[in-house]
Amino acid sequence: MKKVFCSVWSLMLVLLLAGCGGEKAAAPQQTKTLRLAAAASMEKVFTQKLLPLYQQKHPDVKIEGVYDASGKLQAQIESGLAADVFISAANKQMKALSDKGYMDKETVKPLLENKLVLIVPKQGANAEIKGFENLTAAKHPAIGDPASVPAGQYSKEALTKLGIWKQVSGKASLGTNVTQVLNWVAEGSADAGLVYATDAALLKDKVQVVAEAPQGALQKPVIYPIGVLQKAPQAAAAKEFAAFLQSDEAMKIFEEYGFARAK
C-alpha cells in the first residue's frame, strides 16, 4: 500500500513540476504611443470617431492628439514637439516644415478639402450681412489671426480680393484658432465670423452659414495635407495610421463631418 501511495505521489510531483516548467504565458503586447498634431478644426472628427475606431482595430496603439492652429503646431514642432503625424489646415505650414527637413517628404500628401464660409448667430443675426462683401456691416466681426491661423490667412486673402480687408480687420477680433472664432459667433460676442464649413456644421443649432467664399476670392482651394515627421518616434506605426486616414473607410467618416477628399 505504501509503495502504491509513493508511486502516486511521485507521479503527481512529476506532473506538477512539468506544469511549472512548461511554456510561459505570452507577454502582453507593448503599447505604442503615437502623437498626432492636427488642425483645430479636426478635433471632433478624431476624438468622436476616427481615433476610437483605429484603436479598436489596433489595440496595441495609443494615439494622443494635439489640436491647435496649424501655425502654432508648426512652431511647436520646430521647437521640439515629438509628433509622429502632422495634418495642417493649409499647405503653407506643411511646406515650411518640409523645406526645413522636419517632414518625411515621401509621406506628405493632400488629404482633405474644406470650404471657407461666413457665419452669423442663429438668433438676432444682422439682416444686412448676406455675403462676404457685406462683412463691413458687422459691428464685431471675428476671424482667425492671419499670423498663425490658416482660416485667418484664407480670410485675409478673400477680403483683400474683395477690397474690404482694411475695413474689416480694423474692427475684427482675431482668434487664436478657428474654434475660438466659431465659439465667439455662437455665443453672440461676435456678430459675424469666417470659419470652415466643417466648424459651422458642429454648431448648426447656434450659427448659420450665410455664404461660401465667392468664386475667385481664393486663389487655391482649402487643402489639408498630411505627413509623417522625419524623426517620428514611431515612424512605422505612424505610416500605417496615415495610410488608414487616406482609406475609403476613414474618408466616409471625414465626409460625415463635412470634409471632402482632396483632389
PATIKOL-361390 format. One record per residue (C-alpha): x negated, y negated, z negated; residue number from 1. Coordinates in Angstrom, 1 decimal. Layout:
<nodes>
<node><xx>X</xx><yy>Y</yy><zz>Z</zz><i>NUM</i></node>
...
</nodes>
This chain:
<nodes>
<node><xx>0.0</xx><yy>0.0</yy><zz>0.0</zz><i>1</i></node>
<node><xx>-2.8</xx><yy>-2.3</yy><zz>-0.9</zz><i>2</i></node>
<node><xx>-4.5</xx><yy>-1.6</yy><zz>2.4</zz><i>3</i></node>
<node><xx>-1.3</xx><yy>-2.5</yy><zz>4.3</zz><i>4</i></node>
<node><xx>-0.9</xx><yy>-5.7</yy><zz>2.4</zz><i>5</i></node>
<node><xx>-4.6</xx><yy>-6.6</yy><zz>3.0</zz><i>6</i></node>
<node><xx>-4.1</xx><yy>-5.9</yy><zz>6.7</zz><i>7</i></node>
<node><xx>-1.0</xx><yy>-8.1</yy><zz>7.0</zz><i>8</i></node>
<node><xx>-2.7</xx><yy>-10.9</yy><zz>5.1</zz><i>9</i></node>
<node><xx>-5.8</xx><yy>-10.7</yy><zz>7.3</zz><i>10</i></node>
<node><xx>-3.6</xx><yy>-10.9</yy><zz>10.4</zz><i>11</i></node>
<node><xx>-1.7</xx><yy>-13.9</yy><zz>9.1</zz><i>12</i></node>
<node><xx>-5.0</xx><yy>-15.6</yy><zz>8.3</zz><i>13</i></node>
<node><xx>-6.4</xx><yy>-14.9</yy><zz>11.8</zz><i>14</i></node>
<node><xx>-3.2</xx><yy>-16.4</yy><zz>13.4</zz><i>15</i></node>
<node><xx>-3.4</xx><yy>-19.4</yy><zz>11.1</zz><i>16</i></node>
<node><xx>-7.0</xx><yy>-20.1</yy><zz>12.0</zz><i>17</i></node>
<node><xx>-6.2</xx><yy>-19.6</yy><zz>15.7</zz><i>18</i></node>
<node><xx>-3.4</xx><yy>-22.2</yy><zz>15.4</zz><i>19</i></node>
<node><xx>-5.7</xx><yy>-24.7</yy><zz>13.8</zz><i>20</i></node>
<node><xx>-8.4</xx><yy>-24.1</yy><zz>16.3</zz><i>21</i></node>
<node><xx>-6.1</xx><yy>-24.4</yy><zz>19.3</zz><i>22</i></node>
<node><xx>-5.8</xx><yy>-27.3</yy><zz>21.7</zz><i>23</i></node>
<node><xx>-5.5</xx><yy>-30.7</yy><zz>20.0</zz><i>24</i></node>
<node><xx>-2.4</xx><yy>-32.7</yy><zz>20.6</zz><i>25</i></node>
<node><xx>-2.7</xx><yy>-35.1</yy><zz>23.6</zz><i>26</i></node>
<node><xx>-3.8</xx><yy>-38.5</yy><zz>22.6</zz><i>27</i></node>
<node><xx>-1.3</xx><yy>-41.2</yy><zz>23.2</zz><i>28</i></node>
<node><xx>-1.8</xx><yy>-43.3</yy><zz>26.4</zz><i>29</i></node>
<node><xx>-3.7</xx><yy>-46.5</yy><zz>25.7</zz><i>30</i></node>
<node><xx>-1.6</xx><yy>-49.6</yy><zz>26.5</zz><i>31</i></node>
<node><xx>-2.9</xx><yy>-52.1</yy><zz>29.0</zz><i>32</i></node>
<node><xx>-2.0</xx><yy>-55.7</yy><zz>28.4</zz><i>33</i></node>
<node><xx>-1.6</xx><yy>-57.9</yy><zz>31.4</zz><i>34</i></node>
<node><xx>-1.3</xx><yy>-61.7</yy><zz>31.2</zz><i>35</i></node>
<node><xx>1.0</xx><yy>-63.3</yy><zz>33.7</zz><i>36</i></node>
<node><xx>0.6</xx><yy>-67.1</yy><zz>34.3</zz><i>37</i></node>
<node><xx>3.7</xx><yy>-68.3</yy><zz>36.2</zz><i>38</i></node>
<node><xx>5.5</xx><yy>-71.5</yy><zz>37.1</zz><i>39</i></node>
<node><xx>8.1</xx><yy>-72.6</yy><zz>34.5</zz><i>40</i></node>
<node><xx>10.9</xx><yy>-72.1</yy><zz>37.0</zz><i>41</i></node>
<node><xx>10.3</xx><yy>-68.3</yy><zz>37.0</zz><i>42</i></node>
<node><xx>10.5</xx><yy>-67.7</yy><zz>33.2</zz><i>43</i></node>
<node><xx>14.2</xx><yy>-66.5</yy><zz>33.2</zz><i>44</i></node>
<node><xx>13.9</xx><yy>-64.0</yy><zz>36.1</zz><i>45</i></node>
<node><xx>10.8</xx><yy>-62.5</yy><zz>34.5</zz><i>46</i></node>
<node><xx>11.9</xx><yy>-62.3</yy><zz>30.9</zz><i>47</i></node>
<node><xx>15.5</xx><yy>-61.2</yy><zz>31.7</zz><i>48</i></node>
<node><xx>15.0</xx><yy>-58.7</yy><zz>34.5</zz><i>49</i></node>
<node><xx>11.6</xx><yy>-58.1</yy><zz>36.1</zz><i>50</i></node>
<node><xx>9.3</xx><yy>-57.5</yy><zz>33.0</zz><i>51</i></node>
<node><xx>11.8</xx><yy>-55.2</yy><zz>31.3</zz><i>52</i></node>
<node><xx>12.2</xx><yy>-53.2</yy><zz>34.5</zz><i>53</i></node>
<node><xx>8.5</xx><yy>-52.9</yy><zz>35.2</zz><i>54</i></node>
<node><xx>7.6</xx><yy>-52.0</yy><zz>31.6</zz><i>55</i></node>
<node><xx>10.3</xx><yy>-49.3</yy><zz>31.7</zz><i>56</i></node>
<node><xx>8.7</xx><yy>-47.8</yy><zz>34.7</zz><i>57</i></node>
<node><xx>5.2</xx><yy>-48.3</yy><zz>33.3</zz><i>58</i></node>
<node><xx>5.3</xx><yy>-47.8</yy><zz>29.5</zz><i>59</i></node>
<node><xx>1.5</xx><yy>-47.9</yy><zz>29.3</zz><i>60</i></node>
<node><xx>1.6</xx><yy>-51.6</yy><zz>30.5</zz><i>61</i></node>
<node><xx>2.5</xx><yy>-54.5</yy><zz>28.3</zz><i>62</i></node>
<node><xx>2.9</xx><yy>-57.9</yy><zz>30.1</zz><i>63</i></node>
<node><xx>2.5</xx><yy>-61.2</yy><zz>28.3</zz><i>64</i></node>
<node><xx>3.9</xx><yy>-64.2</yy><zz>30.2</zz><i>65</i></node>
<node><xx>2.7</xx><yy>-67.8</yy><zz>30.1</zz><i>66</i></node>
<node><xx>5.1</xx><yy>-70.2</yy><zz>31.8</zz><i>67</i></node>
<node><xx>4.5</xx><yy>-73.9</yy><zz>32.4</zz><i>68</i></node>
<node><xx>3.9</xx><yy>-76.4</yy><zz>35.1</zz><i>69</i></node>
<node><xx>1.6</xx><yy>-75.0</yy><zz>37.8</zz><i>70</i></node>
<node><xx>-0.9</xx><yy>-77.8</yy><zz>37.4</zz><i>71</i></node>
<node><xx>-1.2</xx><yy>-77.1</yy><zz>33.7</zz><i>72</i></node>
<node><xx>-1.7</xx><yy>-73.4</yy><zz>34.3</zz><i>73</i></node>
<node><xx>-4.4</xx><yy>-74.2</yy><zz>36.8</zz><i>74</i></node>
<node><xx>-6.1</xx><yy>-76.4</yy><zz>34.2</zz><i>75</i></node>
<node><xx>-5.8</xx><yy>-73.6</yy><zz>31.6</zz><i>76</i></node>
<node><xx>-7.3</xx><yy>-71.0</yy><zz>34.0</zz><i>77</i></node>
<node><xx>-10.2</xx><yy>-73.3</yy><zz>34.8</zz><i>78</i></node>
<node><xx>-10.7</xx><yy>-73.8</yy><zz>31.0</zz><i>79</i></node>
<node><xx>-10.9</xx><yy>-70.0</yy><zz>30.4</zz><i>80</i></node>
<node><xx>-7.4</xx><yy>-68.6</yy><zz>30.2</zz><i>81</i></node>
<node><xx>-7.8</xx><yy>-64.9</yy><zz>30.6</zz><i>82</i></node>
<node><xx>-5.0</xx><yy>-64.4</yy><zz>33.0</zz><i>83</i></node>
<node><xx>-4.6</xx><yy>-61.4</yy><zz>35.4</zz><i>84</i></node>
<node><xx>-1.9</xx><yy>-62.7</yy><zz>37.8</zz><i>85</i></node>
<node><xx>-1.1</xx><yy>-66.3</yy><zz>38.8</zz><i>86</i></node>
<node><xx>2.1</xx><yy>-67.4</yy><zz>40.5</zz><i>87</i></node>
<node><xx>2.2</xx><yy>-71.1</yy><zz>41.4</zz><i>88</i></node>
<node><xx>5.3</xx><yy>-73.2</yy><zz>42.5</zz><i>89</i></node>
<node><xx>3.2</xx><yy>-74.7</yy><zz>45.3</zz><i>90</i></node>
<node><xx>0.2</xx><yy>-73.8</yy><zz>47.4</zz><i>91</i></node>
<node><xx>-1.8</xx><yy>-76.7</yy><zz>46.1</zz><i>92</i></node>
<node><xx>-2.7</xx><yy>-75.2</yy><zz>42.8</zz><i>93</i></node>
<node><xx>-3.4</xx><yy>-71.7</yy><zz>44.2</zz><i>94</i></node>
<node><xx>-5.6</xx><yy>-73.2</yy><zz>46.9</zz><i>95</i></node>
<node><xx>-7.6</xx><yy>-75.2</yy><zz>44.4</zz><i>96</i></node>
<node><xx>-8.3</xx><yy>-72.1</yy><zz>42.3</zz><i>97</i></node>
<node><xx>-9.1</xx><yy>-70.0</yy><zz>45.3</zz><i>98</i></node>
<node><xx>-11.6</xx><yy>-72.7</yy><zz>46.6</zz><i>99</i></node>
<node><xx>-13.3</xx><yy>-72.7</yy><zz>43.2</zz><i>100</i></node>
<node><xx>-13.7</xx><yy>-68.9</yy><zz>43.1</zz><i>101</i></node>
<node><xx>-11.1</xx><yy>-68.2</yy><zz>40.4</zz><i>102</i></node>
<node><xx>-8.8</xx><yy>-66.0</yy><zz>42.7</zz><i>103</i></node>
<node><xx>-9.4</xx><yy>-62.7</yy><zz>44.5</zz><i>104</i></node>
<node><xx>-8.6</xx><yy>-64.2</yy><zz>47.9</zz><i>105</i></node>
<node><xx>-7.6</xx><yy>-60.9</yy><zz>49.4</zz><i>106</i></node>
<node><xx>-4.7</xx><yy>-60.7</yy><zz>46.9</zz><i>107</i></node>
<node><xx>-3.3</xx><yy>-64.3</yy><zz>47.5</zz><i>108</i></node>
<node><xx>0.0</xx><yy>-64.0</yy><zz>49.4</zz><i>109</i></node>
<node><xx>3.1</xx><yy>-66.2</yy><zz>49.9</zz><i>110</i></node>
<node><xx>5.7</xx><yy>-64.6</yy><zz>47.6</zz><i>111</i></node>
<node><xx>8.9</xx><yy>-66.7</yy><zz>47.4</zz><i>112</i></node>
<node><xx>10.6</xx><yy>-69.8</yy><zz>48.8</zz><i>113</i></node>
<node><xx>12.7</xx><yy>-72.3</yy><zz>46.8</zz><i>114</i></node>
<node><xx>14.7</xx><yy>-75.5</yy><zz>47.5</zz><i>115</i></node>
<node><xx>14.3</xx><yy>-79.0</yy><zz>46.0</zz><i>116</i></node>
<node><xx>17.8</xx><yy>-80.2</yy><zz>45.0</zz><i>117</i></node>
<node><xx>19.3</xx><yy>-83.3</yy><zz>43.4</zz><i>118</i></node>
<node><xx>21.4</xx><yy>-82.6</yy><zz>40.3</zz><i>119</i></node>
<node><xx>23.7</xx><yy>-84.7</yy><zz>38.1</zz><i>120</i></node>
<node><xx>25.5</xx><yy>-83.8</yy><zz>34.9</zz><i>121</i></node>
<node><xx>28.7</xx><yy>-81.8</yy><zz>35.3</zz><i>122</i></node>
<node><xx>30.6</xx><yy>-84.3</yy><zz>33.1</zz><i>123</i></node>
<node><xx>30.5</xx><yy>-88.0</yy><zz>33.7</zz><i>124</i></node>
<node><xx>28.5</xx><yy>-88.0</yy><zz>36.9</zz><i>125</i></node>
<node><xx>27.8</xx><yy>-91.2</yy><zz>38.7</zz><i>126</i></node>
<node><xx>30.0</xx><yy>-91.1</yy><zz>41.8</zz><i>127</i></node>
<node><xx>27.5</xx><yy>-93.3</yy><zz>43.7</zz><i>128</i></node>
<node><xx>24.9</xx><yy>-90.5</yy><zz>43.6</zz><i>129</i></node>
<node><xx>25.8</xx><yy>-88.4</yy><zz>46.6</zz><i>130</i></node>
<node><xx>22.4</xx><yy>-87.7</yy><zz>48.1</zz><i>131</i></node>
<node><xx>18.7</xx><yy>-88.2</yy><zz>47.8</zz><i>132</i></node>
<node><xx>19.0</xx><yy>-91.7</yy><zz>49.4</zz><i>133</i></node>
<node><xx>21.4</xx><yy>-92.7</yy><zz>46.6</zz><i>134</i></node>
<node><xx>19.0</xx><yy>-91.9</yy><zz>43.8</zz><i>135</i></node>
<node><xx>18.2</xx><yy>-95.6</yy><zz>43.4</zz><i>136</i></node>
<node><xx>21.7</xx><yy>-95.9</yy><zz>41.9</zz><i>137</i></node>
<node><xx>20.7</xx><yy>-93.7</yy><zz>38.9</zz><i>138</i></node>
<node><xx>20.1</xx><yy>-95.7</yy><zz>35.7</zz><i>139</i></node>
<node><xx>18.0</xx><yy>-92.9</yy><zz>34.2</zz><i>140</i></node>
<node><xx>16.6</xx><yy>-90.6</yy><zz>36.9</zz><i>141</i></node>
<node><xx>14.2</xx><yy>-87.7</yy><zz>36.0</zz><i>142</i></node>
<node><xx>11.6</xx><yy>-85.9</yy><zz>38.0</zz><i>143</i></node>
<node><xx>8.6</xx><yy>-83.8</yy><zz>37.2</zz><i>144</i></node>
<node><xx>5.3</xx><yy>-85.6</yy><zz>36.7</zz><i>145</i></node>
<node><xx>3.6</xx><yy>-85.5</yy><zz>40.1</zz><i>146</i></node>
<node><xx>0.2</xx><yy>-85.3</yy><zz>38.4</zz><i>147</i></node>
<node><xx>0.8</xx><yy>-81.7</yy><zz>37.3</zz><i>148</i></node>
<node><xx>4.3</xx><yy>-80.5</yy><zz>38.3</zz><i>149</i></node>
<node><xx>4.8</xx><yy>-79.2</yy><zz>41.8</zz><i>150</i></node>
<node><xx>8.5</xx><yy>-80.1</yy><zz>41.7</zz><i>151</i></node>
<node><xx>7.4</xx><yy>-83.7</yy><zz>40.9</zz><i>152</i></node>
<node><xx>4.9</xx><yy>-83.6</yy><zz>43.8</zz><i>153</i></node>
<node><xx>7.7</xx><yy>-82.5</yy><zz>46.2</zz><i>154</i></node>
<node><xx>10.0</xx><yy>-85.1</yy><zz>44.8</zz><i>155</i></node>
<node><xx>7.4</xx><yy>-87.9</yy><zz>45.4</zz><i>156</i></node>
<node><xx>6.9</xx><yy>-86.6</yy><zz>48.9</zz><i>157</i></node>
<node><xx>10.6</xx><yy>-86.6</yy><zz>49.7</zz><i>158</i></node>
<node><xx>11.3</xx><yy>-90.0</yy><zz>48.1</zz><i>159</i></node>
<node><xx>8.3</xx><yy>-91.6</yy><zz>49.8</zz><i>160</i></node>
<node><xx>9.6</xx><yy>-90.3</yy><zz>53.1</zz><i>161</i></node>
<node><xx>12.9</xx><yy>-91.9</yy><zz>52.4</zz><i>162</i></node>
<node><xx>11.2</xx><yy>-95.2</yy><zz>51.4</zz><i>163</i></node>
<node><xx>12.6</xx><yy>-95.3</yy><zz>47.8</zz><i>164</i></node>
<node><xx>9.7</xx><yy>-93.8</yy><zz>45.8</zz><i>165</i></node>
<node><xx>8.7</xx><yy>-97.1</yy><zz>44.1</zz><i>166</i></node>
<node><xx>12.3</xx><yy>-98.0</yy><zz>43.2</zz><i>167</i></node>
<node><xx>13.0</xx><yy>-94.6</yy><zz>41.6</zz><i>168</i></node>
<node><xx>9.6</xx><yy>-93.9</yy><zz>40.0</zz><i>169</i></node>
<node><xx>9.7</xx><yy>-97.3</yy><zz>38.3</zz><i>170</i></node>
<node><xx>12.6</xx><yy>-96.2</yy><zz>36.1</zz><i>171</i></node>
<node><xx>12.2</xx><yy>-92.4</yy><zz>36.1</zz><i>172</i></node>
<node><xx>11.4</xx><yy>-90.2</yy><zz>33.1</zz><i>173</i></node>
<node><xx>8.6</xx><yy>-87.8</yy><zz>34.0</zz><i>174</i></node>
<node><xx>9.0</xx><yy>-84.2</yy><zz>32.8</zz><i>175</i></node>
<node><xx>6.0</xx><yy>-82.1</yy><zz>31.8</zz><i>176</i></node>
<node><xx>7.6</xx><yy>-79.3</yy><zz>33.8</zz><i>177</i></node>
<node><xx>10.8</xx><yy>-78.7</yy><zz>35.9</zz><i>178</i></node>
<node><xx>12.7</xx><yy>-77.1</yy><zz>33.0</zz><i>179</i></node>
<node><xx>12.4</xx><yy>-80.3</yy><zz>31.0</zz><i>180</i></node>
<node><xx>13.9</xx><yy>-82.3</yy><zz>33.8</zz><i>181</i></node>
<node><xx>16.8</xx><yy>-79.7</yy><zz>34.1</zz><i>182</i></node>
<node><xx>17.5</xx><yy>-80.0</yy><zz>30.3</zz><i>183</i></node>
<node><xx>17.5</xx><yy>-83.8</yy><zz>30.4</zz><i>184</i></node>
<node><xx>20.2</xx><yy>-83.8</yy><zz>33.0</zz><i>185</i></node>
<node><xx>22.1</xx><yy>-81.0</yy><zz>31.3</zz><i>186</i></node>
<node><xx>22.3</xx><yy>-82.9</yy><zz>28.0</zz><i>187</i></node>
<node><xx>23.1</xx><yy>-86.2</yy><zz>29.7</zz><i>188</i></node>
<node><xx>20.0</xx><yy>-88.2</yy><zz>28.7</zz><i>189</i></node>
<node><xx>19.2</xx><yy>-88.4</yy><zz>32.5</zz><i>190</i></node>
<node><xx>22.0</xx><yy>-89.2</yy><zz>34.9</zz><i>191</i></node>
<node><xx>20.2</xx><yy>-87.5</yy><zz>37.9</zz><i>192</i></node>
<node><xx>17.2</xx><yy>-85.3</yy><zz>38.5</zz><i>193</i></node>
<node><xx>15.2</xx><yy>-83.4</yy><zz>41.1</zz><i>194</i></node>
<node><xx>14.7</xx><yy>-79.7</yy><zz>40.4</zz><i>195</i></node>
<node><xx>14.6</xx><yy>-76.4</yy><zz>42.2</zz><i>196</i></node>
<node><xx>17.8</xx><yy>-74.7</yy><zz>43.3</zz><i>197</i></node>
<node><xx>16.9</xx><yy>-71.8</yy><zz>41.1</zz><i>198</i></node>
<node><xx>16.8</xx><yy>-74.0</yy><zz>38.0</zz><i>199</i></node>
<node><xx>20.1</xx><yy>-75.6</yy><zz>38.8</zz><i>200</i></node>
<node><xx>21.7</xx><yy>-72.2</yy><zz>39.0</zz><i>201</i></node>
<node><xx>20.6</xx><yy>-71.3</yy><zz>35.5</zz><i>202</i></node>
<node><xx>22.7</xx><yy>-74.2</yy><zz>34.0</zz><i>203</i></node>
<node><xx>25.5</xx><yy>-74.4</yy><zz>36.6</zz><i>204</i></node>
<node><xx>28.0</xx><yy>-74.9</yy><zz>33.8</zz><i>205</i></node>
<node><xx>26.3</xx><yy>-78.1</yy><zz>32.8</zz><i>206</i></node>
<node><xx>24.8</xx><yy>-79.5</yy><zz>36.0</zz><i>207</i></node>
<node><xx>26.0</xx><yy>-79.7</yy><zz>39.6</zz><i>208</i></node>
<node><xx>23.9</xx><yy>-79.8</yy><zz>42.8</zz><i>209</i></node>
<node><xx>24.7</xx><yy>-82.9</yy><zz>44.8</zz><i>210</i></node>
<node><xx>22.3</xx><yy>-82.3</yy><zz>47.7</zz><i>211</i></node>
<node><xx>19.3</xx><yy>-80.5</yy><zz>49.0</zz><i>212</i></node>
<node><xx>16.2</xx><yy>-82.4</yy><zz>50.2</zz><i>213</i></node>
<node><xx>17.1</xx><yy>-83.9</yy><zz>53.6</zz><i>214</i></node>
<node><xx>15.8</xx><yy>-82.3</yy><zz>56.7</zz><i>215</i></node>
<node><xx>12.2</xx><yy>-83.6</yy><zz>57.4</zz><i>216</i></node>
<node><xx>11.8</xx><yy>-85.0</yy><zz>53.9</zz><i>217</i></node>
<node><xx>9.3</xx><yy>-82.3</yy><zz>53.1</zz><i>218</i></node>
<node><xx>6.5</xx><yy>-81.5</yy><zz>55.5</zz><i>219</i></node>
<node><xx>6.4</xx><yy>-77.9</yy><zz>54.4</zz><i>220</i></node>
<node><xx>8.9</xx><yy>-75.5</yy><zz>52.6</zz><i>221</i></node>
<node><xx>8.6</xx><yy>-74.9</yy><zz>48.8</zz><i>222</i></node>
<node><xx>6.5</xx><yy>-71.8</yy><zz>48.7</zz><i>223</i></node>
<node><xx>5.4</xx><yy>-69.8</yy><zz>45.6</zz><i>224</i></node>
<node><xx>2.1</xx><yy>-67.9</yy><zz>46.2</zz><i>225</i></node>
<node><xx>0.9</xx><yy>-65.0</yy><zz>44.1</zz><i>226</i></node>
<node><xx>-2.6</xx><yy>-63.8</yy><zz>43.4</zz><i>227</i></node>
<node><xx>-4.8</xx><yy>-61.8</yy><zz>41.1</zz><i>228</i></node>
<node><xx>-7.6</xx><yy>-63.5</yy><zz>39.3</zz><i>229</i></node>
<node><xx>-11.2</xx><yy>-62.8</yy><zz>40.4</zz><i>230</i></node>
<node><xx>-12.1</xx><yy>-61.9</yy><zz>36.8</zz><i>231</i></node>
<node><xx>-8.8</xx><yy>-60.4</yy><zz>35.8</zz><i>232</i></node>
<node><xx>-9.4</xx><yy>-58.3</yy><zz>32.6</zz><i>233</i></node>
<node><xx>-7.0</xx><yy>-55.6</yy><zz>34.0</zz><i>234</i></node>
<node><xx>-7.7</xx><yy>-56.0</yy><zz>37.8</zz><i>235</i></node>
<node><xx>-6.4</xx><yy>-52.6</yy><zz>38.9</zz><i>236</i></node>
<node><xx>-3.2</xx><yy>-52.8</yy><zz>36.9</zz><i>237</i></node>
<node><xx>-2.7</xx><yy>-56.4</yy><zz>38.0</zz><i>238</i></node>
<node><xx>-2.8</xx><yy>-55.5</yy><zz>41.6</zz><i>239</i></node>
<node><xx>-0.2</xx><yy>-52.8</yy><zz>41.0</zz><i>240</i></node>
<node><xx>2.0</xx><yy>-55.3</yy><zz>39.3</zz><i>241</i></node>
<node><xx>1.5</xx><yy>-57.9</yy><zz>42.1</zz><i>242</i></node>
<node><xx>2.5</xx><yy>-55.2</yy><zz>44.7</zz><i>243</i></node>
<node><xx>5.7</xx><yy>-54.5</yy><zz>42.7</zz><i>244</i></node>
<node><xx>6.6</xx><yy>-58.1</yy><zz>42.7</zz><i>245</i></node>
<node><xx>6.4</xx><yy>-58.1</yy><zz>46.5</zz><i>246</i></node>
<node><xx>8.5</xx><yy>-54.9</yy><zz>46.9</zz><i>247</i></node>
<node><xx>12.1</xx><yy>-54.9</yy><zz>48.1</zz><i>248</i></node>
<node><xx>13.3</xx><yy>-53.8</yy><zz>44.6</zz><i>249</i></node>
<node><xx>11.8</xx><yy>-56.9</yy><zz>43.0</zz><i>250</i></node>
<node><xx>12.8</xx><yy>-59.2</yy><zz>45.8</zz><i>251</i></node>
<node><xx>16.5</xx><yy>-58.3</yy><zz>45.3</zz><i>252</i></node>
<node><xx>16.2</xx><yy>-59.5</yy><zz>41.7</zz><i>253</i></node>
<node><xx>14.5</xx><yy>-62.7</yy><zz>42.8</zz><i>254</i></node>
<node><xx>17.3</xx><yy>-63.3</yy><zz>45.2</zz><i>255</i></node>
<node><xx>19.9</xx><yy>-62.9</yy><zz>42.4</zz><i>256</i></node>
<node><xx>18.2</xx><yy>-65.9</yy><zz>40.7</zz><i>257</i></node>
<node><xx>18.3</xx><yy>-68.0</yy><zz>43.9</zz><i>258</i></node>
<node><xx>14.8</xx><yy>-67.4</yy><zz>45.3</zz><i>259</i></node>
<node><xx>14.2</xx><yy>-66.3</yy><zz>48.9</zz><i>260</i></node>
<node><xx>11.4</xx><yy>-64.1</yy><zz>50.3</zz><i>261</i></node>
<node><xx>8.7</xx><yy>-66.3</yy><zz>51.7</zz><i>262</i></node>
<node><xx>8.5</xx><yy>-66.3</yy><zz>55.5</zz><i>263</i></node>
</nodes>
